[in-house]
Amino acid sequence: MKLLSAILEIGEKLVLRPVGAVMRLPARVLAFFGSGAPIREHGVAPREVLVLGGYGYGNVGDEAQLGANLDRWRAISPPVEAVVLSPHPDYTADHHACRSQPASRAVIFWSNDTSDYNTSSHWFRFTFWLVLIRMELNARLMAAGLAPVFATAAEARLLTGLQMASAVHVSGGGFMTGPTRSRLWDTCLILRLCRRMGTPYFLTGQTIGIFQNPADRWLARTALRGAVGISLRDPGGSADELVSAGIPRQLVTNGVDDALFCRAAPRERIAQALTASGIAPVESYVAVNYHWWGMDAATRNQSAERLADILDRIGATHGLHVLLVPMVPSDEEALRAVAARMDNPAAILSYDYSYQTVRGVIAQARALISFKHHPLIFAMGEAVPCLSVSFDPYYHRKNKGAMANLGQERFCIDREGFFGPGLEACFTTLVTEDEAIRDRLRPALNEARARQDAVFADCVRATGLGG
C-alpha cells in the first residue's frame, strides 16, 4: 500500500510538474499574441461561487443539504450568486430556483450515459488516472493564461467556470468516502484543478474517510490540503482519518450536517401529505425509515421480518400508528416488504419527495426510527426523539457521528442490537423520556446553529467573500 502511494507521488513529480513547467515557458509570449484564456480578476462582479455535492438525483437528504446551503449563500452580504454543479441541471434549477450547470461527473466521466462512474467499475478506476493527467495539464495551461487545448468544449466550459469562480463550496454529504469511490475521486480531481488555477475552496457538513486503499488517501491528501477549511459532521472518526492521511488538523473543524437547519414545509402541506397517506394529522405516529442499501438477499429478508415484528409490538404497546417514510423512490420496495409482514396495517408516506415536506412530517411524529442518515437529522433538527439503526461502517460512522453532535449517541443501534433486545429497549426509553430528550435537544440545537454559522462565516471570509 505504501508502494502505491509512493508511485503516485513520484508520478506527479516526474510527469505533471515537468510538463506543466515546460508549458509555462512560452506563456507570456503566447498570451501577448492573444492565445490566453481569460482569467477572472479579483473583485470583478458579479461574484459567483460554485456549489458541488452529491445531489441531483432526487435523494431527499442530499437535496436538503443543498437547499440549506443555498439559503446560507443567499443571506451573504455583499450578495454572492451560488451556481450549482449538478448531473441534472434542469432538475436542480427547477427544484431549488437557482442557476445550475453540468457537474464534472456528467461532463468528464459521462455518468448520465454509462454505469462505470456510478459503480466505480474497473474501467473507471483505470481511465481516471488518464483523465487526471489530461485535466491537470489543461488546468496548468489555464493558470498560465493559455487555452485548455486538451479539453472538449464541455470540459473547457467547466474549467472556465472553476477558474472564474470566486470560490468553490463542496456541500455536505458522505460522498467523499472509500465506499463511494468514484465520487471521492471525482471531487478530489475538481479540488486539485482548483488548486492549479488558484480558486479557493472549502467543505462543509462532510463525512470523510473509510479510505480503502492508498489511492483514496493520496487523492484526499493532495486535494484537501489546499482547502481554506473543512467542516465535518461526525466528531472524531473523519478528523482522525484526515490527520492520518496528512491533512493539517488546523484545517478541520467539528460542525454539523448542512441539512440540520433546512426549512420545513408549512403545516397545511404536511397535513395534506399525512391525509393522503392514511394518517389523520391529529393522530400520534412513529415515523420509520428502512432501506436495503448494502444488504444481501438474506439480510434483507431477516431484517424486514424482524422490523415488522418490532413495529407491531411498538404500535400495540405505545398506541402509535406506524408511518413508513421513503427518502428515495427505491426505498418504497423495502418499506412495502416490511408492511406486508406486519400483522397490523402500516401507512407509507405518499409525497412529492420534497425535503421540506418530509422534514415537516417527521417534526410532527412522536418519535423516529431510521436506518438512513437524514431522517435522523430532520428529527433532531425539530427536537424529535430518534433512534438510529446501522449495519455497516459507512452508515454507523454517519449516524452515530450525527447523533453524538447533539448528545444522542446512546440511541444508535448496531446490527447486534437490532436483532437482539436493544432496539425495543431504546424505543421504550425514547417514549418514556420524551419531554426530557426534547428539553436537552433544544439548547444543543442552539449551540450547534451558532457553531455552524461561525464555521460557514469563517470559510467564506477565508475565500475573500462576504462582509
Kinemage of the C-alpha trace (Angstrom):
@kinemage 1
@onewidth
@group {chain A} dominant
@subgroup {mainchain}
@vectorlist {calphas} color= white
{ca met a 1} P 0.000 0.000 0.000
{ca lys a 2} L 2.842 2.370 0.806
{ca leu a 3} L 4.412 1.424 -2.538
{ca leu a 4} L 1.348 2.554 -4.481
{ca ser a 5} L 1.236 5.835 -2.589
{ca ala a 6} L 4.912 6.393 -3.362
{ca ile a 7} L 4.331 5.629 -7.051
{ca leu a 8} L 1.554 8.228 -7.192
{ca glu a 9} L 3.791 10.842 -5.569
{ca ile a 10} L 6.652 10.056 -7.971
{ca gly a 11} L 4.294 10.131 -10.970
{ca glu a 12} L 3.159 13.619 -10.068
{ca lys a 13} L 6.744 14.820 -9.686
{ca leu a 14} L 8.051 13.192 -12.875
{ca val a 15} L 5.080 13.773 -15.196
{ca leu a 16} L 2.725 16.555 -14.162
{ca arg a 17} L 5.196 19.040 -12.729
{ca pro a 18} L 7.816 18.873 -15.509
{ca val a 19} L 5.240 19.051 -18.306
{ca gly a 20} L 3.492 21.924 -16.580
{ca ala a 21} L 6.773 23.772 -16.193
{ca val a 22} L 7.608 23.331 -19.880
{ca met a 23} L 4.211 24.617 -20.946
{ca arg a 24} L 4.553 27.719 -18.794
{ca leu a 25} L 7.764 28.803 -20.529
{ca pro a 26} L 6.104 30.346 -23.617
{ca ala a 27} L 3.074 31.531 -21.647
{ca arg a 28} L 3.868 35.234 -21.741
{ca val a 29} L 4.648 35.222 -25.469
{ca leu a 30} L 1.533 33.282 -26.416
{ca ala a 31} L -0.662 35.361 -24.147
{ca phe a 32} L 0.705 38.533 -25.801
{ca phe a 33} L -0.493 37.254 -29.210
{ca gly a 34} L -3.977 36.523 -27.934
{ca ser a 35} L -3.797 32.799 -27.168
{ca gly a 36} L -4.502 33.203 -23.487
{ca ala a 37} L -7.741 32.215 -21.764
{ca pro a 38} L -9.443 34.998 -19.763
{ca ile a 39} L -8.591 34.990 -16.075
{ca arg a 40} L -11.134 36.414 -13.641
{ca glu a 41} L -9.639 39.338 -11.788
{ca his a 42} L -10.188 39.735 -8.066
{ca gly a 43} L -13.239 41.828 -7.299
{ca val a 44} L -14.894 41.508 -10.714
{ca ala a 45} L -18.710 41.446 -10.458
{ca pro a 46} L -20.960 39.590 -10.410
{ca arg a 47} L -19.263 37.381 -7.871
{ca glu a 48} L -20.153 33.724 -8.232
{ca val a 49} L -19.487 30.674 -6.109
{ca leu a 50} L -19.771 27.161 -7.496
{ca val a 51} L -21.500 24.650 -5.232
{ca leu a 52} L -20.911 20.940 -5.787
{ca gly a 53} L -22.017 17.816 -3.962
{ca gly a 54} L -23.924 14.548 -4.169
{ca tyr a 55} L -27.332 15.873 -5.167
{ca gly a 56} L -29.240 15.991 -8.455
{ca tyr a 57} L -30.810 12.523 -8.176
{ca gly a 58} L -33.883 13.244 -6.070
{ca asn a 59} L -32.397 11.940 -2.818
{ca val a 60} L -34.272 13.914 -0.173
{ca gly a 61} L -31.347 14.195 2.242
{ca asp a 62} L -28.863 15.388 -0.377
{ca glu a 63} L -31.357 17.959 -1.672
{ca ala a 64} L -31.898 19.192 1.890
{ca gln a 65} L -28.178 19.842 2.290
{ca leu a 66} L -28.108 21.802 -0.942
{ca gly a 67} L -31.234 23.760 -0.014
{ca ala a 68} L -29.800 24.750 3.348
{ca asn a 69} L -26.520 25.903 1.798
{ca leu a 70} L -28.268 27.895 -0.914
{ca asp a 71} L -30.184 29.694 1.849
{ca arg a 72} L -26.847 30.491 3.506
{ca trp a 73} L -25.358 31.890 0.318
{ca arg a 74} L -28.460 33.991 -0.360
{ca ala a 75} L -28.012 35.589 3.053
{ca ile a 76} L -24.393 36.596 2.375
{ca ser a 77} L -23.626 40.290 2.204
{ca pro a 78} L -22.444 41.662 -0.186
{ca pro a 79} L -24.575 39.398 -2.408
{ca val a 80} L -22.987 36.329 -3.981
{ca glu a 81} L -24.704 34.161 -6.584
{ca ala a 82} L -24.423 30.419 -5.996
{ca val a 83} L -24.243 28.369 -9.202
{ca val a 84} L -24.860 24.672 -8.615
{ca leu a 85} L -22.961 21.960 -10.478
{ca ser a 86} L -25.392 19.083 -10.960
{ca pro a 87} L -25.567 15.893 -13.046
{ca his a 88} L -29.099 17.024 -13.950
{ca pro a 89} L -29.023 20.836 -14.130
{ca asp a 90} L -32.650 21.260 -15.212
{ca tyr a 91} L -33.891 19.234 -12.231
{ca thr a 92} L -31.694 21.171 -9.797
{ca ala a 93} L -32.607 24.579 -11.227
{ca asp a 94} L -36.311 23.740 -11.063
{ca his a 95} L -36.279 22.341 -7.519
{ca his a 96} L -34.047 24.996 -5.958
{ca ala a 97} L -34.780 28.103 -8.039
{ca cys a 98} L -31.090 28.553 -8.789
{ca arg a 99} L -28.692 28.585 -11.711
{ca ser a 100} L -27.279 25.155 -12.431
{ca gln a 101} L -24.638 23.811 -14.798
{ca pro a 102} L -23.436 20.265 -15.619
{ca ala a 103} L -21.312 18.621 -12.932
{ca ser a 104} L -17.926 17.051 -13.594
{ca arg a 105} L -19.311 13.524 -13.246
{ca ala a 106} L -21.547 14.159 -16.258
{ca val a 107} L -19.069 16.244 -18.260
{ca ile a 108} L -15.807 14.336 -17.708
{ca phe a 109} L -16.935 10.845 -16.701
{ca trp a 110} L -20.222 10.508 -18.651
{ca ser a 111} L -22.122 9.396 -15.548
{ca asn a 112} L -25.500 10.013 -17.190
{ca asp a 113} L -24.681 7.717 -20.112
{ca thr a 114} L -22.739 4.766 -18.664
{ca ser a 115} L -22.735 2.826 -15.395
{ca asp a 116} L -18.939 2.905 -14.965
{ca tyr a 117} L -18.973 6.012 -12.776
{ca asn a 118} L -21.878 5.022 -10.548
{ca thr a 119} L -20.460 1.532 -9.947
{ca ser a 120} L -16.821 2.663 -9.600
{ca ser a 121} L -16.006 -0.032 -12.148
{ca his a 122} L -12.525 -1.292 -13.009
{ca trp a 123} L -12.735 0.724 -16.236
{ca phe a 124} L -13.493 3.912 -14.305
{ca arg a 125} L -10.589 3.281 -11.934
{ca phe a 126} L -8.203 2.682 -14.838
{ca thr a 127} L -9.257 5.620 -17.033
{ca phe a 128} L -9.464 8.017 -14.083
{ca trp a 129} L -5.684 8.421 -13.964
{ca leu a 130} L -5.518 9.242 -17.669
{ca val a 131} L -8.275 11.790 -17.157
{ca leu a 132} L -6.462 13.266 -14.155
{ca ile a 133} L -3.278 13.800 -16.168
{ca arg a 134} L -5.151 15.348 -19.083
{ca met a 135} L -7.298 17.658 -16.962
{ca glu a 136} L -4.377 18.795 -14.826
{ca leu a 137} L -2.422 19.692 -17.944
{ca asn a 138} L -5.412 21.795 -19.028
{ca ala a 139} L -5.535 23.469 -15.617
{ca arg a 140} L -1.826 24.281 -15.795
{ca leu a 141} L -2.317 25.796 -19.248
{ca met a 142} L -5.172 27.963 -17.979
{ca ala a 143} L -3.188 29.004 -14.909
{ca ala a 144} L -0.541 30.250 -17.323
{ca gly a 145} L -3.133 32.242 -19.280
{ca leu a 146} L -3.423 29.725 -22.134
{ca ala a 147} L -6.359 27.861 -23.626
{ca pro a 148} L -7.172 24.302 -22.413
{ca val a 149} L -6.222 22.621 -25.669
{ca phe a 150} L -6.579 19.078 -24.283
{ca ala a 151} L -10.216 19.590 -23.227
{ca thr a 152} L -13.504 19.075 -25.014
{ca ala a 153} L -15.786 22.087 -25.388
{ca ala a 154} L -17.901 20.958 -22.411
{ca glu a 155} L -14.792 20.346 -20.298
{ca ala a 156} L -13.425 23.758 -21.238
{ca arg a 157} L -16.651 25.391 -20.043
{ca leu a 158} L -16.405 23.515 -16.751
{ca leu a 159} L -12.762 24.506 -16.302
{ca thr a 160} L -13.515 28.140 -17.128
{ca gly a 161} L -16.299 28.130 -14.541
{ca leu a 162} L -13.902 26.790 -11.922
{ca gln a 163} L -11.272 29.368 -12.801
{ca met a 164} L -13.688 32.302 -12.902
{ca ala a 165} L -15.466 31.407 -9.663
{ca ser a 166} L -14.762 33.449 -6.577
{ca ala a 167} L -14.865 30.224 -4.575
{ca val a 168} L -15.937 26.580 -4.730
{ca his a 169} L -18.072 25.172 -1.926
{ca val a 170} L -18.293 21.385 -1.535
{ca ser a 171} L -21.723 20.994 0.033
{ca gly a 172} L -22.123 18.334 2.693
{ca gly a 173} L -22.622 14.618 2.423
{ca gly a 174} L -20.968 11.242 2.655
{ca phe a 175} L -19.706 11.053 -0.908
{ca met a 176} L -16.049 11.603 -0.017
{ca thr a 177} L -15.501 8.109 1.350
{ca gly a 178} L -13.974 4.846 0.216
{ca pro a 179} L -17.377 3.116 -0.206
{ca thr a 180} L -18.346 5.836 -2.744
{ca arg a 181} L -15.012 5.760 -4.565
{ca ser a 182} L -15.961 7.377 -7.891
{ca arg a 183} L -17.483 10.361 -6.083
{ca leu a 184} L -14.444 10.669 -3.811
{ca trp a 185} L -12.006 10.596 -6.719
{ca asp a 186} L -14.121 12.903 -8.874
{ca thr a 187} L -14.403 15.534 -6.125
{ca cys a 188} L -10.698 15.292 -5.339
{ca leu a 189} L -9.894 15.843 -9.013
{ca ile a 190} L -12.005 19.000 -9.111
{ca leu a 191} L -10.332 20.362 -5.987
{ca arg a 192} L -6.877 19.609 -7.410
{ca leu a 193} L -7.871 21.589 -10.514
{ca cys a 194} L -8.979 24.480 -8.297
{ca arg a 195} L -5.554 24.437 -6.619
{ca arg a 196} L -3.827 24.615 -10.002
{ca met a 197} L -5.920 27.594 -11.087
{ca gly a 198} L -5.858 29.461 -7.770
{ca thr a 199} L -9.580 29.168 -6.933
{ca pro a 200} L -10.192 28.972 -3.163
{ca tyr a 201} L -12.424 26.165 -1.882
{ca phe a 202} L -13.880 24.797 1.326
{ca leu a 203} L -16.035 21.889 2.503
{ca thr a 204} L -18.922 21.779 4.990
{ca gly a 205} L -21.044 19.056 6.586
{ca gln a 206} L -18.800 16.200 5.453
{ca thr a 207} L -18.196 12.602 6.398
{ca ile a 208} L -14.723 11.850 5.026
{ca gly a 209} L -12.643 8.718 5.182
{ca ile a 210} L -13.196 4.980 5.478
{ca phe a 211} L -10.387 5.028 2.905
{ca gln a 212} L -9.876 1.596 1.399
{ca asn a 213} L -6.564 1.897 -0.456
{ca pro a 214} L -3.546 4.216 -0.873
{ca ala a 215} L -5.091 5.893 -3.916
{ca asp a 216} L -8.042 7.048 -1.793
{ca arg a 217} L -5.682 8.521 0.779
{ca trp a 218} L -3.301 10.098 -1.738
{ca leu a 219} L -6.083 11.837 -3.644
{ca ala a 220} L -7.707 13.056 -0.425
{ca arg a 221} L -4.408 14.387 0.901
{ca thr a 222} L -3.397 16.202 -2.279
{ca ala a 223} L -6.858 17.687 -2.772
{ca leu a 224} L -7.883 18.614 0.757
{ca arg a 225} L -4.643 20.131 1.999
{ca gly a 226} L -5.363 23.161 -0.199
{ca ala a 227} L -8.798 23.853 1.330
{ca val a 228} L -9.300 27.015 3.377
{ca gly a 229} L -11.496 24.986 5.747
{ca ile a 230} L -13.065 21.555 6.227
{ca ser a 231} L -16.140 21.226 8.429
{ca leu a 232} L -17.150 17.695 9.464
{ca arg a 233} L -20.474 16.300 10.584
{ca asp a 234} L -19.112 13.442 12.721
{ca pro a 235} L -16.807 14.133 15.674
{ca gly a 236} L -13.703 12.004 15.856
{ca gly a 237} L -13.735 9.452 13.041
{ca ser a 238} L -13.407 11.663 9.981
{ca ala a 239} L -10.967 14.028 11.668
{ca asp a 240} L -8.704 11.152 12.706
{ca glu a 241} L -8.631 9.745 9.173
{ca leu a 242} L -7.879 13.141 7.662
{ca val a 243} L -4.984 13.730 10.029
{ca ser a 244} L -3.630 10.237 9.384
{ca ala a 245} L -3.821 10.956 5.644
{ca gly a 246} L -1.677 14.067 6.107
{ca ile a 247} L -4.246 16.883 6.347
{ca pro a 248} L -3.256 19.574 8.890
{ca arg a 249} L -5.572 19.399 11.883
{ca gln a 250} L -5.955 23.175 11.943
{ca leu a 251} L -7.920 22.968 8.677
{ca val a 252} L -10.504 20.677 10.263
{ca thr a 253} L -13.416 21.754 12.457
{ca asn a 254} L -16.281 19.848 14.029
{ca gly a 255} L -19.535 21.097 12.553
{ca val a 256} L -22.913 19.508 11.866
{ca asp a 257} L -24.767 18.197 8.856
{ca asp a 258} L -25.659 21.021 6.491
{ca ala a 259} L -29.313 19.922 6.478
{ca leu a 260} L -29.784 20.208 10.259
{ca phe a 261} L -31.350 23.648 9.871
{ca cys a 262} L -33.066 23.363 6.475
{ca arg a 263} L -36.620 24.653 6.208
{ca ala a 264} L -39.774 22.544 6.752
{ca ala a 265} L -42.945 22.876 4.672
{ca pro a 266} L -45.965 24.794 6.019
{ca arg a 267} L -48.307 22.836 8.296
{ca glu a 268} L -51.096 22.718 5.710
{ca arg a 269} L -48.831 20.891 3.243
{ca ile a 270} L -47.843 18.441 5.975
{ca ala a 271} L -51.496 17.797 6.788
{ca gln a 272} L -52.207 17.100 3.127
{ca ala a 273} L -49.325 14.602 2.896
{ca leu a 274} L -50.411 12.783 6.051
{ca thr a 275} L -54.054 12.618 4.959
{ca ala a 276} L -53.056 11.314 1.520
{ca ser a 277} L -51.058 8.584 3.274
{ca gly a 278} L -53.938 7.463 5.507
{ca ile a 279} L -52.830 9.201 8.711
{ca ala a 280} L -55.063 11.845 10.283
{ca pro a 281} L -52.943 14.919 11.206
{ca val a 282} L -54.160 14.686 14.829
{ca glu a 283} L -53.099 11.042 15.234
{ca ser a 284} L -49.945 10.039 17.053
{ca tyr a 285} L -47.454 8.073 14.963
{ca val a 286} L -43.914 6.766 14.855
{ca ala a 287} L -42.047 7.593 11.633
{ca val a 288} L -39.851 4.780 10.310
{ca asn a 289} L -37.242 4.712 7.548
{ca tyr a 290} L -35.839 1.402 6.293
{ca his a 291} L -33.779 0.674 3.187
{ca trp a 292} L -31.770 -2.117 1.576
{ca trp a 293} L -28.531 -0.324 0.664
{ca gly a 294} L -25.578 -2.668 1.173
{ca met a 295} L -27.707 -5.643 2.303
{ca asp a 296} L -27.533 -9.075 0.688
{ca ala a 297} L -30.739 -11.034 -0.004
{ca ala a 298} L -30.596 -12.983 3.269
{ca thr a 299} L -30.124 -9.831 5.356
{ca arg a 300} L -32.974 -8.122 3.541
{ca asn a 301} L -35.394 -10.916 4.413
{ca gln a 302} L -34.202 -11.260 8.002
{ca ser a 303} L -34.218 -7.527 8.721
{ca ala a 304} L -37.625 -6.932 7.106
{ca glu a 305} L -39.129 -9.779 9.144
{ca arg a 306} L -37.507 -8.519 12.329
{ca leu a 307} L -38.544 -4.891 11.797
{ca ala a 308} L -42.147 -5.878 11.040
{ca asp a 309} L -42.304 -7.828 14.301
{ca ile a 310} L -40.807 -4.930 16.276
{ca leu a 311} L -43.161 -2.352 14.754
{ca asp a 312} L -46.223 -4.486 15.517
{ca arg a 313} L -45.234 -4.628 19.183
{ca ile a 314} L -44.244 -0.949 19.364
{ca gly a 315} L -47.525 0.154 17.826
{ca ala a 316} L -49.599 -2.008 20.179
{ca thr a 317} L -47.594 -1.196 23.321
{ca his a 318} L -47.425 2.572 22.873
{ca gly a 319} L -50.647 3.202 20.940
{ca leu a 320} L -48.870 4.580 17.870
{ca his a 321} L -49.659 4.380 14.191
{ca val a 322} L -46.701 3.307 12.038
{ca leu a 323} L -45.792 5.643 9.176
{ca leu a 324} L -43.112 4.262 6.848
{ca val a 325} L -41.083 7.092 5.285
{ca pro a 326} L -39.153 6.632 1.994
{ca met a 327} L -36.305 9.034 1.236
{ca val a 328} L -35.893 7.995 -2.403
{ca pro a 329} L -38.398 6.099 -4.594
{ca ser a 330} L -36.278 2.943 -4.381
{ca asp a 331} L -36.957 2.833 -0.600
{ca glu a 332} L -40.597 2.055 -1.312
{ca glu a 333} L -39.919 -1.576 -2.247
{ca ala a 334} L -38.147 -2.198 1.061
{ca leu a 335} L -40.914 -0.480 3.027
{ca arg a 336} L -43.619 -2.475 1.253
{ca ala a 337} L -41.749 -5.641 2.198
{ca val a 338} L -41.948 -4.621 5.884
{ca ala a 339} L -45.603 -3.593 5.672
{ca ala a 340} L -46.524 -6.922 4.043
{ca arg a 341} L -45.026 -8.809 7.001
{ca met a 342} L -46.821 -6.779 9.684
{ca asp a 343} L -49.973 -8.042 11.420
{ca asn a 344} L -51.272 -4.508 11.901
{ca pro a 345} L -51.641 -2.048 8.999
{ca ala a 346} L -48.862 0.474 8.367
{ca ala a 347} L -49.023 3.553 6.160
{ca ile a 348} L -46.344 4.507 3.629
{ca leu a 349} L -45.847 8.238 3.235
{ca ser a 350} L -47.056 9.435 -0.160
{ca tyr a 351} L -45.455 12.752 -1.012
{ca asp a 352} L -43.571 14.762 -3.630
{ca tyr a 353} L -40.094 13.798 -2.343
{ca ser a 354} L -39.550 17.322 -1.131
{ca tyr a 355} L -37.177 17.568 1.809
{ca gln a 356} L -39.355 20.311 3.265
{ca thr a 357} L -42.380 18.008 3.290
{ca val a 358} L -40.681 15.007 4.875
{ca arg a 359} L -38.974 17.185 7.476
{ca gly a 360} L -42.375 18.566 8.474
{ca val a 361} L -43.857 15.066 8.673
{ca ile a 362} L -41.034 13.883 10.929
{ca ala a 363} L -41.377 17.059 13.019
{ca gln a 364} L -44.924 16.008 13.982
{ca ala a 365} L -44.000 12.397 14.828
{ca arg a 366} L -43.890 11.126 18.404
{ca ala a 367} L -40.543 9.513 17.587
{ca leu a 368} L -38.427 8.284 14.667
{ca ile a 369} L -36.647 5.007 13.865
{ca ser a 370} L -34.303 5.338 10.898
{ca phe a 371} L -31.761 3.273 9.005
{ca lys a 372} L -30.807 6.319 6.922
{ca his a 373} L -28.959 9.414 7.985
{ca his a 374} L -31.094 12.382 7.047
{ca pro a 375} L -34.352 11.363 8.737
{ca leu a 376} L -32.278 11.497 11.940
{ca ile a 377} L -31.004 14.953 11.002
{ca phe a 378} L -34.553 16.193 10.373
{ca ala a 379} L -35.795 14.700 13.644
{ca met a 380} L -33.032 16.161 15.786
{ca gly a 381} L -33.391 19.495 13.979
{ca glu a 382} L -37.009 19.550 15.158
{ca ala a 383} L -36.162 18.211 18.676
{ca val a 384} L -37.936 14.900 17.984
{ca pro a 385} L -36.601 11.808 19.835
{ca cys a 386} L -34.978 9.425 17.340
{ca leu a 387} L -33.270 6.065 17.126
{ca ser a 388} L -30.654 5.034 14.560
{ca val a 389} L -30.086 1.550 13.169
{ca ser a 390} L -26.942 0.869 11.112
{ca phe a 391} L -25.468 -2.428 9.917
{ca asp a 392} L -22.273 -1.283 8.151
{ca pro a 393} L -19.299 1.019 8.981
{ca tyr a 394} L -20.349 3.686 6.471
{ca tyr a 395} L -23.789 4.300 7.989
{ca his a 396} L -22.565 3.720 11.527
{ca arg a 397} L -19.970 6.494 11.063
{ca lys a 398} L -22.566 8.888 9.648
{ca asn a 399} L -25.421 8.141 12.011
{ca lys a 400} L -23.552 7.843 15.285
{ca gly a 401} L -21.484 10.914 14.495
{ca ala a 402} L -24.579 12.994 13.784
{ca met a 403} L -26.241 11.865 16.993
{ca ala a 404} L -23.097 12.408 19.049
{ca asn a 405} L -23.050 16.010 17.868
{ca leu a 406} L -26.276 16.564 19.804
{ca gly a 407} L -25.664 14.201 22.704
{ca gln a 408} L -27.932 11.413 21.397
{ca glu a 409} L -25.385 8.711 20.594
{ca arg a 410} L -26.841 6.274 23.133
{ca phe a 411} L -29.772 5.861 20.743
{ca cys a 412} L -27.596 4.434 17.951
{ca ile a 413} L -28.191 0.688 17.497
{ca asp a 414} L -25.942 -1.663 15.530
{ca arg a 415} L -26.797 -4.976 13.859
{ca glu a 416} L -26.451 -6.950 17.093
{ca gly a 417} L -28.771 -4.577 18.939
{ca phe a 418} L -31.336 -4.708 16.147
{ca phe a 419} L -31.583 -8.493 16.120
{ca gly a 420} L -31.403 -8.596 19.922
{ca pro a 421} L -33.481 -6.723 22.520
{ca gly a 422} L -31.641 -3.402 22.121
{ca leu a 423} L -33.971 -1.617 19.726
{ca glu a 424} L -37.180 -2.124 21.664
{ca ala a 425} L -35.500 -1.155 24.931
{ca cys a 426} L -34.128 2.016 23.319
{ca phe a 427} L -37.503 2.902 21.850
{ca thr a 428} L -39.203 2.499 25.227
{ca thr a 429} L -36.669 4.948 26.637
{ca leu a 430} L -37.404 7.391 23.813
{ca val a 431} L -41.112 7.358 24.576
{ca thr a 432} L -40.886 7.451 28.366
{ca glu a 433} L -38.234 10.195 28.372
{ca asp a 434} L -39.838 12.112 25.505
{ca glu a 435} L -40.012 15.550 27.130
{ca ala a 436} L -36.602 15.290 28.778
{ca ile a 437} L -34.991 14.379 25.444
{ca arg a 438} L -36.670 17.319 23.712
{ca asp a 439} L -35.563 19.642 26.508
{ca arg a 440} L -31.954 18.502 26.065
{ca leu a 441} L -32.075 18.803 22.290
{ca arg a 442} L -33.299 22.415 22.152
{ca pro a 443} L -30.251 24.107 23.778
{ca ala a 444} L -27.947 21.692 21.940
{ca leu a 445} L -29.533 22.849 18.672
{ca asn a 446} L -28.981 26.494 19.566
{ca glu a 447} L -25.312 25.797 20.242
{ca ala a 448} L -24.978 23.782 17.031
{ca arg a 449} L -26.561 26.562 14.967
{ca ala a 450} L -24.144 29.114 16.385
{ca arg a 451} L -21.197 26.801 15.708
{ca gln a 452} L -22.300 26.040 12.150
{ca asp a 453} L -22.923 29.711 11.351
{ca ala a 454} L -19.454 30.573 12.648
{ca val a 455} L -17.777 27.811 10.619
{ca phe a 456} L -19.516 28.892 7.425
{ca ala a 457} L -18.722 32.566 8.030
{ca asp a 458} L -15.045 31.767 8.702
{ca cys a 459} L -14.752 29.768 5.462
{ca val a 460} L -16.494 32.480 3.446
{ca arg a 461} L -14.179 35.147 4.857
{ca ala a 462} L -11.136 32.967 4.095
{ca thr a 463} L -12.137 32.918 0.421
{ca gly a 464} L -12.365 36.721 0.342
{ca leu a 465} L -16.149 36.782 0.109
{ca gly a 466} L -18.732 38.145 2.493
{ca gly a 467} L -18.830 41.206 4.629
